[in-house]
């Protein structure tokens, strides 16, 4: 197994090295204005690598040279590369090419890729595309553009294969040969009645393994997994993950088949949703799909400031709690030494719990009805963790720390009991807040490390100083 892994890594490294050589050669030929040679090299690349070379050309040579390179492609290859570029690069190309060239690109693109592009392009560009479309195409484009963003309708394509229930295997295979090249996938075919209602699905495997005169109604699958046209894309991606499908039908409110979603589109959704969750967990709100270096300084500022401001306001509560216990701190100054320890442990404990619960919610492993089970589990885990950490901390304070003086035993007890309580409290807060957020319709990813840490800091100080005041007031009374 190890040899296979090493062979795979070596092969991947070699491919990357070859691509880098090709890219540098193309850029060098473009710089030297040897356009014909550059075109030949460029056309030998697949669409993914070609899109990356375009982006490098734009970065190193400027948009004018990059568009010259792009216009060298035949229209079918240009459409593939165009669909792989980000919105800014697509807009740059649209600004430099003619309306006729744009129409040819859109005509060659897969329908779902074209809709994705049109959703991001300016209204005047969309109007140009619609003007050059037939009446039927224009109606279909407008229908797809009107579906809510991030819904199943905005992801689907109408390029799928439909069969009639009364057909035989032979009729179905002949139909697939006729329309298969224009379809998104041929591996799954959809059986409809005359009213476009979805009746079942038939796989290509089942068709080629049955005799030509067998009716498809005898073996089609009627227990169908489908999604509604207004279903949120995150729910759709969960369905794909759960069932492992390559394509999934999309139906309207009357169970009529209106399109299909393929796994390649869902991979983009999963990446988008994961990126969004990571950004929210890091306290970045309102970020878009621009790359880090392509995002302006002001946009970075705008995305980060609101959450930092909210966290700063929350931290002010912690400052107020500390100020309320100045008398206790002045009497036993060594208590202050362990504040950061308690606050750090509390924040880390809460973040651990929230991260696991957020992941469980995202994967469908945890549901709202599991709240009490989550709370009970976190209570037990936090007690074990808190007791272990407190025991270690007690030994360190009592036997090693010198600044505790004659109050070493009481300070050790105070810090360690408070630590146990803080860990238990932080774990419960970290486990429950994501569930509460989901219950009230907020993204659970917002209840992640920054927010949990700030909240548990306040509780850590409150628990620590309250317990310390009780201990040392009792000592004074004795």
N, C-alpha and C positions, 0 to 999 in steps of 0.2 A: 504493500500500500504506500509506503514511504517513497519507493522508487517511482510509482505512478504520479504521486504528488509533485516530486521533483521534476519529472518529465513534463508535467502539465505547466508548472511554473516556468520552466525553461522555454517551452513552446510559446507561452504568453509573452515572455520577455522578448523573444525573437520577433514576434508579430509587432509588438510595440516599437521595437527598434527599426523594423522595416517601414512602419508607418511614419515614423519621425524622419527617416531618410527621404521618403516620398514627399512628405510635406515640405521639407526644407528645399528639395529639388524644385517643386512647383513654385514656391515663393521666390527662389532664385531666378527661375525662368521668367516669371512675371516681372521681376525687377529689371531684368535685362531686355524686357519687351519681346521675348521670344514666345508669343502668344500661342502659336500653333503647337509647339512642343509642350507648353504648359497645359493646353487643352487635352492633348493625348494622355498626359500623365493624370490629369484631373478626372477624366472620364473613366479611367481604370479603377477608381476608388468606388467603394459602396457608398450609399447615400449618407450613412452616419459619419464616416470618415470625411466625406466630401463637405458636409456641413461644418465639421471642425476645422477643416482647411480654410473654408470661407471665413470663419470667425478669426482665424489667425491672420489671414490676408487683410481683413479689415483693420485689425489691430496694428499690424506692422507696415502695411502698404497704403492704408486708407480705403475709404468706402468706394471711391471711384474705381480703383484697381480690383477690388473684391467683386464689384458688380460686373466688370468686364469679364472676369473669370466665370462668374455665374451665367452670364449670357452666352457663353460658349457651349453650355450644356444643351443637348436636345430637350424638347419640351417635356417628355416623360420623365427624364432624369432630373430636370429642373424642378418639376413638381414634387418629386420625392425629397430633394434636398431642401426646398422651400418649407415643406411641412416639418422638417427637423430643426429649423432655426427658431430662435426665440423671437418674441414680438418686435423688439427693437430692430433686429436685423431684417425681419420681414418688412417692416415699415421703410427701412432704408432702401431696400430693393424696390418696393412699390414706388418710391419717390423718383427712382432713376430709370425705370422701364416704361414702355408705352402701355396704353390701355389694351392694345391687342395682345401684347406679350403677357400681361396680367391675366387676360381672359383665357389664354391658352394654358397657363399654369393652373388656374382654377379648374379648368375643364379636365385636366389630366389627374388632378388630386383625388384621392379617395374622398367620398362624400363627408365622412366624419372629420377628416383632417381639414377639409375645406371649411366646414362649419366652425371648427376651432379657430382657424385663421380669421374668418370673417367676424367672429365675436370680438377679436382684439383690434381689428383694423378700423380706421375712421369711417364715419358714416358715408362720406363722399366716395370712398373706395368701394364700400359695399354696394352703393347705388350703381357704380360702374359695372360691377359684376352682375347685378340683377338686370341691368339694361341689356346685357349680352346673353342672358339666359332665355330659354324658351318659357312659355307661360306656365307649363307644368313644373319645370325646374324652379321657376321663381316662386311659385306657390309652396313647393316643398321646402325651399331654403328659408322662406319667411316663417313657415311653421316651426322649423327646427330652431331658428334664431329666437323665437318667442318663448321657448321653454326656459324656466328659471335657471340661472347659473348654478352649477354644482348639483343639478338634478340628473336623473337617469336619462331624461329626454335630451339633455344637452350633450350626453356622451354617446348616444346610440347612432347607428347608421341604418339607412333603409336598404343597403346593398346586401341582401340575404336571399337564400333560395327557399321558395315556398312550393309545396306539393299539394295535390288534391287527394282527398281521402280515398276516392274511388280508383286511383291509379294503381297500376301494377309496378313491380320492381323495374321492369324494362322501360316503361314510360318515364319513371322517375329518373333512371340513369341517363336516358336520352335528353331529358330536360336539363339535368346537371351539366352534361356536355355542352349544351347550347348556351347556357347563361353563367356557367361556373367561373369563367375568366373575369366577369364583371362583378362577382360577389366577394364579400369580405372573407367568407369562409365557405368551404364545401363539406366540411367534416360533419356538420349538423344541419339538417334540413327541417323546415317547420311546416306542419300540415294545418291548413286553414280550410274553413268552409267558405261558401260564397259570400258570407257577410264579414269576412276577414277575421272571424273569431278563431283563436288558437285552439286546435283540437289535440295536437300531440307533436312529438318530435321523432325524427328518424335519423339515425347515424349513418354515415357513409359505409362504415364497417358492416352494419346489418344489411345494407342494400347489396353490397358486393358478395355477401355470403349466402344470399337467397336466390332461388331460381327466378328468371325474368317474368314468369307468368303468375307469381305469388302477389296477391294484393298487399299493399303496404299497411292497410288497416289491420292486418293480422298480427303484425309485430311492432307497430309504432307504440311509443311510450306515451301514455296518457296522463301519468302522474308527473306533471311538469313543475319545475321550479322556475319562477319568473319574477320580475320586478315591475312595479308600477312606474308610469312615465314621470311622476313627480317625486319618486323616491330619492332621498338624499344620496349623493355619491358615496358617502362614507358607509351607509347601510348596504349599498350595492357592492362595495369592495369587500365587506364582511361576508356577503353571500358567496362571492367568488372564492374567498379564502376557505369558507366552510365546505363548499361542495367541490372545489377544484375543477370547475368548468372552464372550457376554452371560450365559450360564448353563452350568453344568457338572453332569452327573449324579453322584450319590454312591451307591456300591454297598457291600454288606456282603461278608463273606468268601466267600460263595457266589455272588457276582456278581448278587445280586438288587438291583433298584433300590429304594432306601429314601427318596430325596429328591433335591432339586436345590439348588445354591447359585447365587444370582444376583449380578451384578456390583455392585449397590448395596451388598450385604453385604460384598463383598470390598474395596470402597473404604474402608469403616470399618476393616477388618482392616489394610489397608495403612497407614492413618493411625495406628492403634494400634501396629503393629510399628515404624514409623518413629519415633514418639514414644518408644517404649521404647528403641530403639537410640541415639537422641540423648541420652536421660537417662543411659544406661549409659556412653556415650562421655564424658559430662560428670561421671561419678563419682556419679550419683544412683541408688541401689539401692532397689528396693521401691516405687517411685512407682506410684500408681494413676491412674485416668482423671479424677480431680478436677481442676478448673481451678486455676491457681496461687493466685488470691486466695481460693478456697474451701477450700484446704488449710490445716489448722491449723499453728501455729508448731511444735508438738511433732512433728507428722508430718514436716514439712520437716526438723527436726533429726534425727529417726530415720532418714530416708532418706539423709541426707548424711553423718552421722557415721562409719559403718563404713568407707567408702572413704577419707575424709580421715584416719582413724586409721591405716589400712593404709599410706597414702602417707607419713604422718609417720614411721611405723616404717621405711619404706624410705629416707626421707631421712636417718635416723640412720646408716645404713650409709655414706652419702656423707660425713657429718660425721666418722665414724671414719676413712675413707680420708684425708681432709684432715689429721686430727690425726697420722696416721702419718708425714706428710712435713713436719712443722714445721721440722725442721733445714734441709731444702732451701729452704723459704720464708724462714727467717730469714737464710740466706746470700744469697739473691737475691730480695729482697722484691718486686721489680717483676713477678715471675712471677704474683703474686696478682692483678694488674690484669687478666689475660687469662682468669681462671677463669670469670667469668660469660659471657664471649664464647663460650668453648668449650662450656659447659654449655647455654647458650641455643641455639647452633647445633645441638648434638647433639639436644636435645629437639625442636626444630622439624623437623629432618631425619627423625627417627623418627616424629613425628606425621604428617608428609606421607605417608610410606610406608604406615603403618598405616591411615590414612584411605582411601587408594586401594585397598588390599587388602580392607579391610572392605566397601567399596562393591562391589568385584568379587565377593566372596563372596555378598553380599546379592542381587545381580542375576544370579548364576549364571555370571558371566564367568570366575571362577576356581574351580577345584576343588582338592581335596587333592592329587590326582595332579600338579598343576602347581607343587608346592612348589619343585622344583629350577629350573624355568624362572623363577619369581618371584625366587628368590635370585640367579640369574645376571643377570637384568635389573637388579635393585637394585644389584648390585655394580658394574655398568658405569655406571649413572646416578650412583651415589654417588661414583665415582672422578672423573667429569667435574665434578660439583658441588663436591666437596671440593677438587679441584685449582684450580678457578676462585676459590673463596672464599679458599683459602690464599694464592694468588698476590696477591690484592688485600690481604689482611691482612699479608702480608710487607712489601709496599711501605709500608703505613701504619705498621707498627712500626719499620721500619729508617730510613725517611726523615722521618717526622713526629714520632713519639713521642720526647719528651725524657727521660723518666724511665728509659729503658733503659740510658743511660750507655754505658760501654765494652763492655758485654755485649750491645749492641743486635743484632749479627749472630746471636749464639748464642740469644738470647731469641726473635728473629724466627723462626729455624729451628725451635727447640723448639716454639713456639706453632703454627706453620703445619703442621709435620709431624704434630703431635698433632691439629690440626684436621682434616687429611685422614683420619687414622685414625678419628677420632671420627665423622665424617660417614659413612664407609663402614660402621662398626660399627653406628651408629644406624639407618641405612637397612635394613641386613640384619635387625636386631632388629625394627624396625617392620614389615618385610614378613613375617617368619616367625612372630612371636608370634600374630597372628590365626589363621593356619593351624594352629598348634599348639593353640590354644584350641578350634578347631572339631574337631580330631582327638580331643581328650579329652572333648568334649561340653560345653564352656563356650561361652557366647555370645561370638563374636569381638569384639563391640562393647565388651566390657570392656577389651580390649587397645588402648585409644585414648589420647588425648593425656595425661591425668594420669599413667597408669601408665607409658607409654613415656617421658615426660619425666623422671620420677623415676628410672627404671632407667638411662636414658642419662646422667643427671647423675653417677651413681656410676661408670659406665664412663669418662666423660670425665675425671673427676678422676684415676682410676686410671691411664689412659693418659698423661695430661699429666704427672703427677708422676713416674711411672716413667721416662718418656723424659727429663724434665728432670734427674732424678737421674743417669741414665746420662751425659748431656752434661756436666754440671758436675762430676761426679766425674772424668770423663776430662780435663777442663780442669785440675783441681787436680793430677792425676797428671803432666800435661805441665809 
